Amino acid sequence: MFGVFYCLLIKKFHGKFLIFFKSIYFILSFGLKKTLIILYQQLKFMLFSYLYKKIFHPTFFILFKIRINTPFLRIRMLEVQILLIVVMRPSCLYCITKCNA
């Protein structure tokens, strides 16, 4: 019953209300400690995804997103950064230095 109510809230509200109701849903489903861990991971991923969209080429952002989202590849952020820098083509490096200069 609560799942149906939650689906109706997703269709009805957007923005701040949706985030608020999602938080209540997670607390009721998983408990407070698990909810805080999930929210922290989502915020961290949003921050890193924003930085990679602004700095790196979009194709490498997709690679970064796939590597983080797959549960069997638990790679640390630093290792992902090193991997992305190594994989990048020289033309992309030129584009980044030209755009950021």
N, C-alpha and C positions, 0 to 999 in steps of 0.2 A: 504493500500500500504506500509506504513512504517512497519507494522507487518511482511509482507512478506520479506522486506529488512532486518529486524532484525533477522528473522529465517535464512536467508542466511548467515548473519554475524556470527551467532552461529556455523553454520556448517563450515564456512571458517576459522575463527580465534579462537585462544585459548589464555589463559593466560592474559597478560596485555591488549591486544587489546580488548578482550572480556569484561573485566571489564570496560574499557573506554566506549565501545559502550553501555553496560548495563546502565552505569551512564547517558549517553545522553538520552537513551530511557526512563529511569525513570523520568528525568527532564522534558522531553517533555510530558510524560503521566500524572504525578502527581503534578508537580510543584517543585520548589527548596526546600521549607521547608519540604514537605512530603518526598522527596527523601533523605534529610539529616537524617531524623528520621529513615527511613527504613535502610539506610546504617549503622547508629549507632547500631541499633538493630541486624543487621546481624554480624557486627564485634564483638559485645558483645557475641552473641551466639557462634561464631567461637572460641573466646577465652575460654569461659567456656567449650565448647565441647572438645577442645584440652586438657584442664586441667583434665577433667573427663576421657578422654581416657588414659591419662598417670597415673592417680592416682587410679581410681576405676576399678572394674571388668566390662568387656564389657556388661554383662546383665543389670547392673545397669545404665550404660551409655545409653542403649536403653530406660530404664524406664525414665531417666532424659529427653531424647530427646522427648519422647512421651508427657510427662507432660508439657514441654515448648511449644511444637508445637500445642497442642490442644487449641483452642481459648477460650473454656468455662472453662478451668482450669487455671485461672490467678494466679499462685503461684509465690511468690517471690523467688529469688535465695537462700536466707538463709533457707527458709522453705523447699526447695527441697534438700538442703544439709543435713538438719536435717533428713528429710524423708529417704534419701539414707543411711545415717549412721545407722539409726534405723533398716532398712530393711535388711541390709547386714548380711550374715551368719558369724559365728565366723571363719570358714575356710577361707573366703575371707579376713577377717581382718588379719588373720595370713599371708596370701599370700601377702597382701599389706605391712605389716610391714617387712616381710622377703625380699621382692623385693626392698623396699625403703631404707633398712638399709645399 
